[in-house]
Amino acid sequence: MSDLVSNEQEKPKRKMGRPSKKTPELVEEICARLAKGEPMSRIAKDAHMPELTNVYRWLRVDEEFRQLYETARADGAHTYASEIAEIIDEEPLPVFDDQGNKRYDSGSIAHKRLRMDGRKWLAAKYLPKVYGDRQILAGDAESPIEVKSNTEIFDALLQNLELVQQTRGK
């Protein structure tokens, strides 16, 4: 009986559930695609990619993956900013009137604006310190609230008030 117990204790326990798809190659591909600005929701639709819920779980439990993912997202923000410059340089769809004058299609211009605004928003969300609107919020770790008191002004006002009261009393 003791041999049976010792043999059972030596066997490694099997993990329950399906094996993880996460491999270094898969992580590298995910991060490369994120850095190019591709959304994770589109990446996850590929047959060989994990589902979004699995990626989110990996982000919660794997610090190394989370750091790689965040770096790739930051690179994606730079990609969006670069794409905005390309969109600006694209000529809108030309339209010619009856006299042959060149005009630009307002729908084409609106589409360009929409593409740029979406990329600006994403870049600001992925990398707010670089592409976000500058907002200083006091009271957090990076910008603590500092209260400095300068009583010299108040002291001078009090002295002035005392002088005024003394001169009125005479």
Protein Blocks (a to p, Z undefined) as FASTA:
>chain_A
ZZmmmmmmmpccddedjddfbdfklmmmmmmmmmnopafklmmmpmkbccfklmmmmmmm
mmklmmmmmmmmmmmmmmmmmmmmmmmmpccdddddfkopacddfklmmmmmmmmmmmmm
mmmmmmmmlmmccdddehiaklccdddddfklmmmmmmmmmmmmmmmmZZ
